[in-house]
Every structure is written in structure tokens, then in C-alpha cells.
Amino acid sequence: MSPTPRPTDPDTIAARATAPGVGAIGIVRVSGPAAGEVARRLLGTLPPPRRARFTPFVGAAGEVLDEGLALWFPGPASYTGEDLLELHGHGGPVVLERLLRRVLELGARPARPGEFTERAFLNGRLSLEQAEAVADLISAGSEQAARAAMNSLRGALGRRCRALAAGLMALRARVEATLDFAETEPVAEEWPEVRGEIDVLCGELDELRARAGEGLRLARGLQVVIAGRPNTGKSSLLNALAGEPVAIVTDIPGTTRDLVHAEVLLEGLHLRLADTAGLRPTGDPVEQEGQRRTREALRGADLVLLMVDAREGPDESDRALLAELPPACAVRVLYNKIDLSGERPGRVDGPLPGLRLSLATGEGMDLLREMLREAGGSLNLGEDGFLARRRHLQALERVHGHLLGARGQQEAELLAEELRLAHCALGEITGECGSEELLGAIFSEFCIGK
């Protein structure tokens, strides 16, 4: 497989590379064939390569727009693989807007979202999954996610994909060579051996799929859904973990009718919390819609915190809810209101493990945070862990389907075609096989200037 053929745009692009707002430093980035001419007219001369130079930034009438550091990276030894200029000035929005406007007057055009990184991919500086890792590193919600994103940027996911692709290519070459040169039905004699090699590839693929699934969970954060009957303390729990009154709390059953979200960083663990509508029989169409959304959130949860009244314990409706959950979803039952039941805070073992606590007094909250950290421990991917995206998982699922299809084929030509499709699906992850639409969708999610 070869990279998706697409020539790099011949024009020069420019954009602010630092976040909007006021800051001590702001950066304008310029990339393309006219970047050198922009530097000469803006700075008076071309800076020495890869050395920071303090200089004024000059406007059309010779006035000084700002002064700061200029860095010149001649292509192809630059981030984009093209001539690239970075202007580090003061971070005021007006100052940066004047500087960017001058750069555009000198022949650049505004960059599209992600266009700098897109050019890095098209010029062979980054593979596609490494380009995605740039955005993932910027948006990492925890230290674990940042480490895993850096591993992805350094090629951890790509190396595993290419190792699997090499095995696929070897098998494809063997099958297709037999098709080309055999005078009789080619693969029938070797069928058991071919299927054995496919089984080996499936085993390697299963391991990669499992690691990628963990990487996806780490990238998006641990999805924690708080569920249960009305008035068991779901909204109070969300507020306690968020540290602010995110959800409305009243004694009226059914107060929460829609999903209420909060994101919490718990000692490096990124939690995406969702408070849900209480599950109970109702004829209210608004409450029914809230309960439908509750069940939808439960299907995508990594961890469900089932809230029950400590004086009553789980009932049949709670057990019915648990029966609907996906097998991979972890569950912890929180027995709230021990200040009313007279019990002490502590862990509960058994078929429905959980914790006794009181949200009214705060008793047991330290144990709950400890329990959440333990639940997130499975997301510690180790030193060689990597982040993944949903499209990576979808591509790996297609690879799996084609390998299973190849294993079940009785026709050699169809076997070869299934192997080719598996190889191409794997190449979509690294960008060695793909489409214009795929690239457009990926890079449109990037911030402008990256």
C-alpha cells in the first residue's frame, strides 16, 4: 500500500497557532513556497535556519507592528515538509490580528482547520494516525491520555498496524502467486496451512483490537453513568463529585428529566459523568423521553453507579436495569442515606459490590473516590500504551470481518479478494489506503493553526 495520492497545495497558508484570547505570547505560522518571501518583506531578511532571531515585524508603510522571535525552517526539514516561518510576538488579539493581516497581504491565504498537519501527512512527515495523535495530545484530558497520545505520535499504533500488514502482505503474495502460476486449482492443497496462517493473523488482530479499545476509552475518558430510582441521590452525587451545583436537587421525584453532564479530573483520571432521569413507571411523555435517554447512556457506559436507598436496598426494577447493561460494563451499587439507616460507611462485597455512604454528611466519599480510581486503573495502558479513535476500531472490525470471510472461502480468487480488502482496511488507519473524504473529515476536526 502507498500513501493516498494527493499533491500538496501549491499556495502558502497562514494562521494563528496559539489559542484565542489574551496571552503573553502569540504565534503566527506560515507554510508554503512563499514563506521565504513573506519573511524577507516582513523582517527585512531571511532568518538563519532553525535559530531564533529577535526582530521587529514591519508593516506595509515601514511601521513596526510588533517585535519578537522569528524562526525559519526550510523544507523539507520542517513540521509540514515545506518552507515554514513562525513569528512569536505578544499575545494580544489586536496585535496578532494586525500581524496575520500583514502576512495575508504578502501572499498567504488563511489556513483551513488542521491544514498544517494535513500537509505534514501529505508530505510524508507524519502518518495519518500520528497526525491524529497531534490533536489527541492537545486535547488530552489526563496525564495517562497525554502519555498515550505521545506514544501514538511516536508511532506505537502505526508499528503494530504495519507488523500485522506485513503478515497480511506475505500471505496475499503467496496466494496470488499461486493463482498466477498454477495450471490447476491452486490453493486447495495448501488450504489447511493458509487457514492456519489466517488464524495466527486473527490472534494478533484480536490483541490489537483489545489494546485499541482500551486506548479509545482512555482518549474519551471513563464514561460513568449515575442511575437508579428517583430520589436516591443521583444529582447530589454528581454535584459532590463535580464540586459545584451542576444538577438541580429537590425532594420532588422526577426533577431530573434529561442527561446532566460533568467532567472531573480525579488524580489524573478523566471522568465523564452523566446524571440521568430516575427510572420509574410514568405516563409523562417528557419523563419517558428522559428515561429513554437514560437507557441510551447506559448502553455506552464503562461504569454504572447504581444509586439505592440504604434503608431499602436494590429492588426488582434495579435488578432489571442491571440485566439490560452490556456485559463489559462495570457496576457499583451505592447505598446512600446511611445517616438515616444508622449504618457506617464501608464497602459492600457480594454479587452486587458497592459502597455504603451518605451524601448528606459526606461520609464514605473518600472511599468512593478510591473506588473510582480503582475502576479507572484498567485504563493505565503501561509505557507502550497508545490512544485510539473510533474510526480505528471500526477499521479493525472490518479487517476482522474480511479475515473471517477469507477463512471460510472455498474459491481461491475470493480468498485473495478478502485478504486484499483486509489489507486495505488496515491501511486506512495509517493513511496508506484511504480517500479524500476520509482525510477531509479527519483534519476538519483540528483547530486552525495546527
PERAPE-V301404 format. One record per backbone hydrogen bond with DSSP energy under -0.5 kcal/mol. CO is the residue of the C=O (numbers start at 1). NH is the residue of the N-H. E is the energy in kcal/mol with one decimal. If there is no record, write none. Layout:
co: <CO | CO>
nh: <NH | NH>
e: <E | E>
This chain:
co: <4 | 12 | 13 | 14 | 15 | 23 | 24 | 26 | 27 | 27 | 28 | 29 | 30 | 31 | 32 | 34 | 35 | 36 | 37 | 38 | 39 | 39 | 39 | 40 | 42 | 45 | 48 | 48 | 53 | 55 | 56 | 57 | 57 | 59 | 63 | 63 | 66 | 68 | 69 | 70 | 71 | 72 | 72 | 73 | 74 | 76 | 83 | 84 | 85 | 86 | 86 | 87 | 87 | 88 | 89 | 91 | 92 | 93 | 94 | 95 | 96 | 97 | 98 | 99 | 100 | 101 | 102 | 103 | 104 | 109 | 112 | 114 | 115 | 116 | 117 | 118 | 119 | 120 | 120 | 121 | 127 | 128 | 129 | 130 | 131 | 131 | 132 | 133 | 134 | 135 | 137 | 142 | 143 | 144 | 145 | 146 | 147 | 148 | 148 | 149 | 150 | 151 | 152 | 155 | 156 | 157 | 158 | 159 | 160 | 161 | 162 | 163 | 164 | 165 | 166 | 167 | 168 | 169 | 170 | 171 | 172 | 173 | 174 | 175 | 176 | 177 | 178 | 187 | 187 | 188 | 190 | 191 | 192 | 193 | 194 | 195 | 196 | 197 | 198 | 199 | 200 | 201 | 202 | 203 | 204 | 205 | 206 | 207 | 208 | 209 | 210 | 211 | 212 | 213 | 214 | 215 | 215 | 216 | 217 | 221 | 222 | 222 | 223 | 223 | 223 | 224 | 225 | 225 | 226 | 227 | 228 | 229 | 233 | 234 | 235 | 236 | 237 | 238 | 239 | 239 | 244 | 251 | 252 | 255 | 256 | 260 | 262 | 264 | 264 | 265 | 266 | 268 | 268 | 269 | 269 | 270 | 271 | 271 | 272 | 273 | 274 | 275 | 278 | 283 | 284 | 285 | 286 | 287 | 288 | 289 | 290 | 291 | 292 | 293 | 294 | 295 | 296 | 297 | 298 | 302 | 303 | 303 | 304 | 304 | 305 | 305 | 306 | 307 | 308 | 308 | 309 | 309 | 315 | 316 | 317 | 318 | 319 | 320 | 321 | 321 | 322 | 326 | 330 | 332 | 332 | 333 | 333 | 334 | 334 | 335 | 336 | 337 | 337 | 338 | 338 | 346 | 348 | 350 | 353 | 354 | 355 | 356 | 357 | 358 | 362 | 363 | 364 | 365 | 366 | 367 | 368 | 369 | 370 | 371 | 372 | 374 | 375 | 376 | 377 | 379 | 382 | 389 | 389 | 390 | 391 | 392 | 393 | 394 | 395 | 396 | 397 | 398 | 399 | 400 | 401 | 402 | 403 | 404 | 406 | 411 | 412 | 413 | 414 | 415 | 416 | 417 | 418 | 419 | 420 | 421 | 422 | 423 | 424 | 425 | 426 | 426 | 427 | 427 | 427 | 430 | 431 | 435 | 436 | 437 | 438 | 439 | 440 | 442 | 443 | 447 | 447>
nh: <6 | 109 | 31 | 111 | 29 | 91 | 91 | 89 | 17 | 18 | 87 | 15 | 85 | 13 | 35 | 38 | 39 | 40 | 41 | 42 | 43 | 44 | 45 | 44 | 58 | 47 | 51 | 72 | 70 | 68 | 58 | 65 | 66 | 62 | 59 | 65 | 57 | 55 | 88 | 53 | 86 | 50 | 74 | 84 | 77 | 78 | 32 | 73 | 30 | 71 | 88 | 28 | 89 | 69 | 26 | 23 | 96 | 97 | 98 | 99 | 100 | 101 | 102 | 103 | 104 | 105 | 106 | 108 | 107 | 14 | 115 | 118 | 119 | 120 | 121 | 122 | 123 | 125 | 126 | 124 | 131 | 132 | 133 | 134 | 134 | 135 | 136 | 137 | 138 | 139 | 140 | 146 | 147 | 148 | 149 | 150 | 151 | 152 | 387 | 153 | 154 | 156 | 155 | 159 | 160 | 161 | 162 | 163 | 164 | 165 | 166 | 167 | 168 | 169 | 170 | 171 | 172 | 173 | 174 | 175 | 176 | 177 | 178 | 179 | 180 | 181 | 182 | 190 | 191 | 191 | 194 | 195 | 196 | 197 | 198 | 199 | 200 | 201 | 202 | 203 | 204 | 205 | 206 | 207 | 208 | 209 | 210 | 211 | 212 | 213 | 214 | 215 | 216 | 217 | 218 | 219 | 388 | 220 | 221 | 223 | 224 | 272 | 225 | 302 | 303 | 274 | 227 | 305 | 276 | 307 | 279 | 232 | 237 | 238 | 239 | 240 | 241 | 242 | 243 | 244 | 246 | 253 | 255 | 257 | 278 | 275 | 273 | 266 | 271 | 267 | 269 | 144 | 270 | 266 | 271 | 222 | 264 | 273 | 224 | 262 | 226 | 260 | 280 | 285 | 288 | 289 | 290 | 291 | 292 | 293 | 294 | 295 | 296 | 297 | 298 | 299 | 300 | 300 | 301 | 330 | 225 | 305 | 306 | 332 | 227 | 307 | 334 | 229 | 310 | 336 | 312 | 313 | 319 | 320 | 321 | 322 | 323 | 324 | 324 | 325 | 325 | 329 | 304 | 306 | 334 | 335 | 355 | 308 | 336 | 357 | 310 | 340 | 341 | 342 | 343 | 356 | 354 | 353 | 333 | 348 | 335 | 346 | 338 | 362 | 365 | 358 | 368 | 369 | 370 | 371 | 372 | 373 | 374 | 375 | 376 | 377 | 378 | 379 | 380 | 381 | 385 | 392 | 393 | 394 | 395 | 396 | 397 | 398 | 399 | 400 | 401 | 402 | 403 | 404 | 405 | 406 | 407 | 408 | 409 | 415 | 416 | 417 | 418 | 419 | 420 | 421 | 422 | 423 | 424 | 425 | 426 | 427 | 428 | 428 | 429 | 430 | 431 | 432 | 433 | 128 | 4 | 439 | 440 | 441 | 442 | 443 | 444 | 445 | 446 | 114 | 450>
e: <-0.5 | -2.2 | -2.5 | -2.2 | -3.0 | -0.8 | -0.6 | -2.8 | -3.1 | -0.8 | -2.8 | -1.9 | -3.0 | -2.9 | -1.7 | -2.3 | -2.1 | -2.2 | -2.2 | -2.1 | -2.9 | -0.5 | -0.5 | -1.6 | -2.7 | -0.5 | -1.3 | -0.6 | -2.4 | -2.4 | -0.6 | -3.0 | -1.1 | -1.6 | -3.7 | -0.7 | -3.4 | -2.9 | -3.4 | -1.8 | -2.6 | -3.4 | -0.5 | -2.3 | -0.8 | -2.0 | -2.4 | -3.0 | -2.9 | -2.5 | -0.6 | -2.2 | -0.8 | -2.1 | -2.4 | -0.9 | -2.5 | -2.1 | -2.2 | -2.1 | -2.9 | -2.4 | -1.9 | -2.0 | -2.3 | -2.0 | -1.3 | -1.4 | -1.5 | -1.9 | -2.1 | -2.4 | -2.2 | -1.7 | -2.1 | -2.8 | -2.1 | -2.7 | -1.2 | -1.8 | -2.3 | -2.1 | -1.4 | -1.2 | -0.6 | -1.0 | -2.1 | -2.6 | -1.8 | -2.0 | -0.8 | -2.1 | -2.4 | -2.5 | -2.6 | -2.1 | -2.0 | -2.2 | -0.9 | -2.6 | -1.7 | -2.5 | -1.7 | -2.6 | -1.3 | -2.3 | -2.7 | -2.1 | -2.0 | -2.4 | -2.1 | -1.5 | -2.1 | -2.8 | -2.2 | -1.9 | -2.9 | -2.8 | -1.9 | -2.5 | -3.0 | -2.1 | -1.8 | -1.9 | -2.0 | -1.9 | -2.0 | -0.7 | -0.6 | -1.0 | -2.6 | -2.8 | -1.9 | -2.0 | -2.3 | -2.2 | -1.8 | -2.2 | -2.5 | -2.1 | -2.1 | -2.5 | -2.6 | -1.7 | -1.9 | -3.0 | -2.2 | -2.2 | -2.7 | -2.4 | -1.9 | -2.2 | -2.2 | -2.0 | -2.2 | -2.1 | -0.7 | -2.2 | -1.4 | -0.5 | -0.8 | -2.8 | -0.6 | -2.2 | -2.2 | -1.8 | -0.6 | -2.6 | -1.1 | -3.1 | -1.7 | -0.8 | -2.2 | -2.1 | -2.3 | -2.2 | -2.5 | -2.5 | -1.8 | -0.9 | -2.2 | -0.6 | -1.0 | -0.6 | -0.6 | -3.1 | -2.9 | -0.7 | -3.3 | -0.8 | -1.7 | -0.6 | -0.5 | -3.1 | -0.7 | -2.7 | -2.6 | -0.7 | -2.4 | -1.9 | -3.0 | -2.1 | -0.6 | -0.5 | -2.4 | -1.9 | -2.0 | -2.2 | -2.0 | -2.2 | -1.8 | -2.1 | -1.9 | -2.4 | -2.2 | -1.5 | -0.7 | -0.8 | -1.2 | -2.2 | -2.5 | -0.5 | -0.8 | -2.5 | -2.2 | -0.7 | -2.8 | -0.6 | -0.5 | -2.3 | -2.0 | -3.2 | -2.1 | -2.2 | -1.9 | -2.2 | -1.8 | -0.8 | -1.0 | -0.5 | -1.1 | -1.6 | -2.6 | -2.2 | -0.5 | -0.7 | -2.4 | -2.4 | -1.2 | -2.4 | -3.2 | -1.5 | -1.4 | -1.8 | -0.6 | -3.3 | -2.6 | -0.5 | -2.2 | -2.4 | -3.2 | -1.3 | -1.3 | -2.0 | -1.7 | -2.7 | -2.0 | -2.3 | -1.8 | -2.2 | -2.5 | -2.2 | -2.0 | -2.3 | -2.0 | -1.0 | -0.7 | -1.9 | -1.8 | -1.2 | -1.3 | -0.6 | -1.7 | -2.5 | -2.3 | -2.4 | -2.1 | -1.8 | -2.2 | -2.3 | -2.4 | -2.5 | -2.4 | -2.4 | -2.2 | -2.6 | -2.4 | -1.4 | -1.2 | -2.2 | -2.5 | -1.9 | -2.3 | -2.1 | -2.1 | -2.4 | -2.2 | -2.3 | -2.3 | -2.4 | -1.9 | -1.8 | -1.0 | -0.5 | -1.2 | -0.7 | -1.3 | -1.4 | -1.4 | -2.5 | -1.6 | -1.9 | -2.6 | -2.3 | -2.2 | -2.6 | -1.5 | -1.2 | -1.3 | -1.5 | -1.5>
